[in-house]
């Protein structure tokens, strides 16, 4: 029987086994900057809140005027104007987006000119031009058959609706065009192989797929349009901002009434945001990972 082998003193020691997570000692990094920045933000917010709480603001007037009939009527007019202008914008935007992708150079040029004109001029300028259209066209109608004075026809509501709707159509056209471009060209070719016309392919195949790209920016455009309706107060349309102004001109509670108008805008925007989220999820069903 052989004797056990003697290990030399110069032999290499055995390598230790792999370390476990419990063998490590985790040392947290100091987060002094985070605490300092957080403290500064809290201090600034506290100072702002203290200024509003102790300033010369009569908060009872704020709550009193939140639900007065004049303000509520202004809110209703704001919602009506925004919805109708957005409908006009979506219809015109879809038409001109399709025209931009047309093979006809005249249609492309007309669509490009429309978008260039209404995106290149301020909304306030367009509202003022529509409201003062009687200076350019005193009457409207068919000569010898029927005519009407433009000053009687172009009320603040119609001027605001045309101004905001046509302006929104120019921006919506680019949003929808981006959605159409996001759809693979193979979809058009597949539609042609089964005998579909271009318009039918757009309506049945391309536009439904483009909606998941179009809905998020279109929702943002609608939210922006709700706030843009405040510009209609310049042409004396009785939306929430104009009605708030008529009240504080009589009682001098300027800041309180401005807060009332701001609160209603926040309420409307918050509601639209809650509505936009499920709408985005509905049109994004096909692209969500399972």
Secondary structure, DSSP 8 states (H G I E B T S, - for coil): --------TT----------GGGS-------HHHHHHHHHHHHHHHHHHHHHHHSS--HHHHHHHTT-HHHHHHHHHHHHHHHHHHHHHHHHHHHHHHHHT-S-HHHHHHHHHHHHHHHHS-HHHHHHHHHTGGGT-SEEEETTTEEEEHHHH--HHHHHHHHHHHHHHHHHHHHHHHHHHHS-HHHHHHHHHTT--HHHHIIIIIHHHHHHHHHHHHHHHHHHHHHHGGGGGGGT--SHHHHHHHHHHHH--HHHHHHHHHHHHHHHHHHHHHHHHHHHHHHTGGGS--
